[in-house]
Amino acid sequence: MHELMTELFPICRSITGDGMRQTFEILSSRLPLEITEVATGTPVLDWTVPREWNIRDAYVKDLSGRRVVDFRRSNLHVASYSVPVRARVRLAELKEHVFTLPEQPDVIPYRTTYYAERWAFCMSERQLASLRDAEYDVCIDSSLADGSLTYAEVLLPGIVPEEVLISAHACHPSLANDNLSGVVLATFLAKHLMSLRLRYSYRFLFAPGTIGSITWLARNERALQRIRHGLVVACVGDSGAFTYKRSRRGNSDVDRAVALALRESGEPHELVDFSPFGYDERQYCSPGFDLPVGCLSRTPHGRFPQYHNSADDLDFVAPREIARSLSMLLRVIDVLERDRRHQSLNPKGEPQLGRRGLYPSVGGGDAGTRQLALLWVMNLSDGGHSLMDIAERSRLPFDAVHRAALDLTEHDLLQVLPDEA
């Protein structure tokens, strides 16, 4: 995953343009992606697909001709969607077109001007303070013209057509944790799931933030009823504790599955309620859709000092940490895949488990996990409780509850109810 991130890191991505296409071309070598282009001017819900932005070069030169700001050294040096400019400006005017982070004087901020036609550079506060010439030559060799917005998706068919949506925004330039960690994690998760026999169908969506998910929703509104569970993955490569932001519903099955997986993992974590601020979960959870989509991250956006600046580099994202994030996602999917409702075939009184080899031959001791799981599953398998319900109520490991259900079914004490997905 870190190797793929290293390959993707230098690409200048934005909400449209060749940087996104180049990114999806690289991902297509690992996944059978379906790539969609949506033309500039297309109405998408309350929005319109914007003009396409591309950039070739940019710089600020001092009077000796030296590049004091060089897009080729960092693509964060130009605010995304800056209109083209080529001029000689006085230092005071240049400063009106520069973003810095005074509280972090050594880093370059990431800024955008998506829906306002302007131009701007980003540099460190120390870099700005070092400018002494009266005038500077500025150049942003960019284009803003009719084109298209690009998103990519892959659907992995399961036994049932109902889908689990995994969404990652792919529109940031060289930012490793916020953007690329989610992209590569989703890529490797999809690659792994391709080798498995799946209950649910899994849809992986890679799109520019906000406008991308809005465009996808607008084009797929009739099919949204198939989405049974969903997760946005972002900021999953740092060493912070796991953070899960619940869906708007607050108690959807995916919310419960993530909470259960986090609890059983023993990993430090925090569960937070939904808010309409953040990543694309706020689009999926808008009231007209209200899809069961939460957001899994490590340290949430805006709460680590490297957020949206040049310190969010490849050194900030550790291979071990993104591997732990992948393991956590696999735990969540394991719960969703194995969750079922059962009906007891012997609901009157407790069945005699001993003669079926399901009960210790010597009694009188404390009940172990396996015995408790058998009793809980028999008691709550009334057709109305799922295995997640039983694991939550009993506080037993989901795996033990699932194992008990398999044993009881094998001995004709339970039957699996038809899949309600």
C-alpha positions in Angstrom: 0.0 0.0 0.0 2.8 2.4 0.9 4.5 1.6 -2.4 1.3 2.5 -4.4 1.0 5.7 -2.3 4.6 6.6 -3.3 3.7 6.1 -6.9 0.6 8.3 -6.7 2.0 11.0 -4.4 3.7 13.3 -7.1 0.5 13.5 -9.2 -1.2 16.9 -9.2 -4.9 16.0 -8.7 -7.9 18.2 -8.4 -11.6 17.8 -8.7 -11.2 17.5 -12.5 -8.4 17.1 -15.0 -5.6 14.8 -16.1 -4.3 14.3 -12.6 -7.4 12.3 -11.8 -7.2 10.3 -15.0 -3.6 9.5 -14.4 -4.4 8.3 -10.9 -7.2 6.1 -12.2 -5.0 4.7 -14.9 -2.5 3.5 -12.2 -5.3 2.1 -10.1 -6.7 0.3 -13.2 -3.6 -1.8 -13.3 -4.8 -3.4 -10.0 -8.6 -3.2 -10.3 -11.0 -3.6 -13.2 -12.2 0.0 -12.9 -15.1 1.5 -14.8 -14.2 5.1 -15.5 -17.0 7.7 -16.1 -16.6 11.1 -17.6 -19.4 13.7 -17.0 -19.3 16.7 -19.2 -18.9 20.3 -17.9 -22.2 22.0 -17.5 -24.1 18.8 -16.6 -26.7 19.5 -13.8 -26.1 17.3 -10.8 -28.7 17.8 -8.0 -28.3 21.5 -7.0 -24.8 21.7 -8.6 -23.3 21.8 -12.0 -20.2 20.0 -13.2 -17.5 22.7 -13.4 -15.0 23.4 -16.1 -12.0 21.2 -16.2 -8.7 22.4 -14.7 -5.2 21.4 -15.8 -1.8 22.8 -14.9 1.5 22.4 -16.6 3.9 24.7 -14.6 3.9 27.6 -12.2 6.6 29.7 -10.6 7.5 33.0 -8.9 10.8 34.4 -10.1 12.9 37.1 -8.5 14.6 39.8 -10.5 17.6 37.6 -11.1 15.4 35.0 -12.8 15.7 32.5 -9.9 12.5 30.5 -9.1 11.7 31.3 -5.5 8.5 29.4 -5.8 8.5 26.3 -8.0 5.5 24.2 -8.8 7.8 21.4 -10.0 9.2 21.1 -6.4 5.8 20.9 -4.8 2.4 20.9 -6.5 0.9 22.4 -3.3 2.6 25.7 -4.3 -0.4 26.6 -6.5 -4.0 26.9 -5.2 -6.0 24.3 -7.0 -8.1 25.8 -9.9 -6.0 29.0 -10.1 -6.7 30.7 -13.4 -3.7 31.3 -15.8 -1.6 34.3 -15.1 1.7 35.7 -16.5 2.8 39.1 -15.2 5.3 41.1 -13.3 3.9 42.3 -10.0 5.0 44.3 -7.1 5.8 42.5 -3.8 2.7 44.0 -2.1 0.4 42.7 -4.9 2.0 39.3 -4.8 1.4 39.0 -1.1 -2.4 39.5 -1.8 -2.2 36.3 -3.8 -0.3 34.2 -1.3 -1.6 31.7 1.3 0.7 30.8 4.3 0.2 29.2 7.7 1.8 31.7 10.2 1.2 29.3 13.1 3.3 26.6 11.2 5.9 28.7 9.5 7.8 25.9 7.7 5.0 24.2 5.9 3.1 24.9 2.6 -0.7 25.0 3.0 -3.1 23.3 0.7 -5.7 25.7 -0.7 -8.4 25.6 -3.4 -10.3 28.2 -5.5 -12.7 25.8 -7.1 -15.7 28.0 -7.6 -14.2 31.5 -7.7 -12.0 32.5 -10.6 -8.7 33.8 -9.1 -5.1 32.8 -8.8 -3.0 32.2 -5.8 0.3 30.7 -4.6 0.9 28.8 -1.4 4.2 29.0 0.4 5.7 28.7 3.9 5.6 31.7 6.1 9.4 31.7 6.2 9.6 31.6 2.5 7.2 34.6 2.1 9.2 36.5 4.8 12.4 36.0 2.8 11.1 37.8 -0.3 13.0 41.1 -0.6 12.8 42.2 -4.3 10.5 45.0 -5.2 9.0 43.0 -8.1 8.5 39.4 -9.1 7.6 37.6 -12.2 4.6 35.3 -11.7 3.4 32.5 -14.0 0.7 29.9 -13.6 0.5 27.9 -16.8 -2.9 26.4 -16.3 -6.2 26.0 -18.3 -9.8 26.2 -17.2 -12.0 25.1 -20.0 -15.0 22.9 -20.9 -14.1 19.2 -20.3 -15.4 16.7 -17.8 -15.4 15.4 -14.3 -13.9 11.9 -13.9 -14.8 9.2 -11.3 -14.0 5.5 -11.2 -15.8 2.5 -9.6 -15.7 -1.2 -9.5 -18.5 -3.6 -8.5 -17.7 -7.0 -7.0 -20.8 -9.1 -7.4 -21.9 -11.2 -4.4 -24.6 -13.8 -3.7 -27.2 -11.0 -3.2 -27.4 -7.8 -5.3 -27.6 -5.6 -2.2 -24.4 -3.5 -1.9 -21.8 -2.4 0.5 -20.4 1.0 -0.7 -16.8 1.9 0.0 -16.0 5.5 -0.9 -12.7 7.3 -1.1 -12.1 10.9 -2.3 -9.2 11.1 -4.7 -9.0 14.8 -5.5 -6.1 16.1 -3.4 -2.6 16.6 -4.8 0.4 15.5 -2.8 -1.2 14.8 0.6 -0.6 11.3 1.9 -2.9 10.8 4.8 -5.8 12.9 3.8 -6.6 11.5 0.4 -4.1 8.8 -0.6 -4.3 6.6 2.5 -8.0 6.1 1.8 -7.5 5.6 -1.9 -4.8 2.9 -1.5 -6.7 1.2 1.4 -9.8 0.9 -0.7 -7.8 -0.4 -3.6 -6.2 -3.1 -1.6 -9.4 -4.0 0.2 -11.1 -4.4 -3.2 -8.2 -6.5 -4.5 -8.5 -8.8 -1.5 -12.2 -9.2 -1.7 -12.0 -10.1 -5.4 -10.5 -13.5 -4.2 -13.4 -14.3 -1.9 -16.9 -15.7 -2.2 -19.0 -12.7 -1.0 -22.5 -12.5 0.4 -23.0 -8.9 -0.4 -22.0 -7.1 -3.6 -19.2 -4.5 -3.0 -19.0 -1.2 -4.8 -15.8 0.8 -4.6 -16.1 4.5 -5.6 -13.1 6.8 -6.2 -14.3 10.3 -6.9 -13.4 14.0 -6.2 -14.7 15.2 -2.9 -18.2 16.7 -2.7 -18.8 17.3 -6.4 -17.8 13.8 -7.2 -20.1 12.0 -4.8 -22.9 14.5 -5.7 -22.4 13.7 -9.4 -22.4 9.9 -8.7 -25.5 10.2 -6.6 -27.3 12.2 -9.3 -26.5 9.6 -11.9 -27.3 6.6 -9.8 -30.4 7.7 -7.8 -32.6 4.7 -9.0 -30.0 2.2 -7.8 -29.4 3.6 -4.3 -32.0 1.3 -2.8 -29.5 -1.5 -3.2 -27.0 0.1 -0.8 -27.4 -1.8 2.5 -24.2 -0.6 4.2 -21.5 2.0 3.4 -18.2 3.4 4.6 -16.2 6.5 3.7 -12.5 5.8 4.4 -10.1 8.8 4.8 -7.1 9.7 7.0 -6.4 6.0 7.7 -2.6 6.1 7.6 -1.5 8.0 10.7 -0.8 6.5 14.2 -3.8 8.0 16.0 -6.6 6.0 17.5 -9.4 4.8 15.3 -12.3 7.2 15.0 -15.7 6.2 13.6 -18.3 8.7 12.7 -21.8 7.1 12.7 -24.2 7.5 9.9 -27.1 10.0 10.1 -29.3 7.2 11.3 -27.0 6.6 14.2 -27.9 2.9 14.7 -27.6 1.4 11.2 -26.1 -2.1 10.9 -22.8 -0.7 9.6 -22.6 1.6 12.7 -23.1 -1.4 14.9 -20.7 -3.6 13.0 -17.9 -1.0 13.2 -18.5 -0.5 16.9 -18.4 -4.3 17.5 -15.2 -4.7 15.4 -13.5 -1.8 17.3 -14.6 -3.2 20.6 -13.3 -6.7 19.9 -10.0 -5.5 18.4 -8.8 -4.0 21.6 -7.6 -1.0 19.6 -8.0 2.5 21.1 -10.9 4.1 19.4 -13.6 6.8 19.6 -17.2 6.7 18.3 -18.7 10.0 17.4 -22.2 11.0 16.2 -23.0 12.1 12.7 -22.6 15.8 11.8 -23.1 17.4 8.4 -19.5 18.4 8.2 -16.7 16.3 7.0 -16.2 14.0 4.0 -18.6 12.5 1.5 -20.6 10.8 4.1 -22.5 14.1 4.4 -23.7 13.7 0.8 -24.7 10.0 1.2 -26.4 10.9 4.5 -28.3 14.0 3.2 -31.9 13.7 4.1 -33.2 13.0 0.6 -31.0 9.9 0.5 -30.3 9.0 4.2 -28.0 6.1 3.2 -26.5 4.0 6.0 -22.9 5.4 5.4 -20.4 6.2 8.2 -16.8 7.3 8.1 -13.8 5.4 9.3 -10.6 7.2 10.0 -7.7 7.4 12.4 -7.1 11.0 13.6 -10.1 12.9 12.1 -9.7 15.7 9.6 -8.5 19.0 11.0 -7.2 17.4 14.3 -3.6 16.6 13.3 -1.1 19.4 12.6 -0.2 17.9 9.2 -3.8 18.3 7.9 -3.9 20.1 4.5 -0.3 21.1 4.4 3.0 19.8 3.1 3.8 18.0 6.3 1.2 15.4 5.3 3.9 13.6 3.3 4.9 10.0 2.8 6.9 9.9 6.0 3.8 10.8 8.0 2.0 7.7 6.8 3.5 4.5 8.3 3.1 1.2 6.5 2.3 -0.5 9.8 -0.5 1.9 10.5 -2.2 1.6 7.2 -1.9 -2.2 7.5 -3.8 -1.9 10.9 -6.5 0.1 9.2 -6.9 -2.6 6.5 -7.2 -5.2 9.2 -9.9 -3.2 10.9 -11.9 -2.8 7.7 -11.7 -6.6 7.2 -13.0 -7.1 10.7 -16.0 -4.9 9.9 -16.7 -6.7 6.6 -16.4 -10.0 8.4 -19.2 -9.0 10.8 -21.4 -7.7 8.0 -20.9 -10.9 5.9 -21.6 -13.3 8.7 -24.5 -11.6 10.4 -27.7 -13.6 10.1 -31.0 -14.1 11.8 -31.9 -17.6 13.0 -35.1 -19.3 14.1 -35.0 -21.9 17.0 -36.4 -25.3 16.1 -36.7 -26.1 19.7 -37.9 -22.9 21.4 -39.8 -24.5 24.4 -37.3 -24.9 27.2 -33.6 -25.3 26.8 -32.7 -28.2 24.5 -30.5 -30.9 25.9 -27.1 -29.9 24.6 -25.2 -32.6 26.4 -26.5 -35.6 24.3 -25.5 -33.6 21.2 -21.9 -33.2 22.4 -22.4 -29.4 22.9 -22.3 -29.3 26.7 -19.5 -30.3 29.1 -19.8 -33.8 30.4 -18.9 -32.5 33.9 -21.1 -29.8 35.4 -20.7 -27.5 38.3 -18.0 -25.2 37.0 -18.3 -21.7 35.6 -19.8 -21.4 32.2 -17.2 -20.8 29.5 -17.5 -18.5 26.5 -18.6 -21.4 24.2 -21.3 -22.6 26.6 -22.6 -19.0 27.2 -22.6 -18.4 23.4 -24.7 -21.5 22.8 -27.2 -20.5 25.5 -27.5 -16.9 24.3 -27.9 -17.9 20.7 -30.6 -20.5 21.5 -32.5 -18.0 23.7 -32.4 -15.1 21.3 -32.9 -17.0 18.0 -36.5 -16.1 17.7 -36.4 -14.8 14.2 -36.1 -11.2 15.4 -32.5 -11.1 16.7 -29.4 -11.1 14.5 -26.0 -12.4 15.6 -24.9 -8.8 16.0 -27.9 -8.3 18.4 -26.8 -11.3 20.4 -23.1 -10.3 20.5 -24.1 -6.8 21.6 -26.5 -8.0 24.3 -24.3 -10.8 25.6 -21.0 -8.9 25.3 -19.6 -12.1 23.9 -17.2 -12.0 20.9 -19.0 -12.0 17.6 -16.9 -15.0 16.5 -18.0 -17.1 19.4 -21.7 -16.2 18.8 -21.3 -17.1 15.1 -19.5 -20.4 15.9 -22.4 -21.3 18.3 -25.0 -20.6 15.6 -23.1 -22.9 13.2 -22.9 -25.7 15.8 -26.6 -25.4 16.7 -27.6 -25.3 13.0 -25.5 -28.4 12.3 -27.4 -30.2 15.1 -30.8 -29.1 13.7 -31.6 -26.8 16.6 -31.6 -23.7 14.5 -32.4 -22.7 11.0 -31.0 -19.7 9.1 -33.8 -17.4 8.0 -33.9 -16.4 4.3 -31.5 -13.5 3.6 -33.3 -10.3 4.2 -30.5 -8.2 2.5 
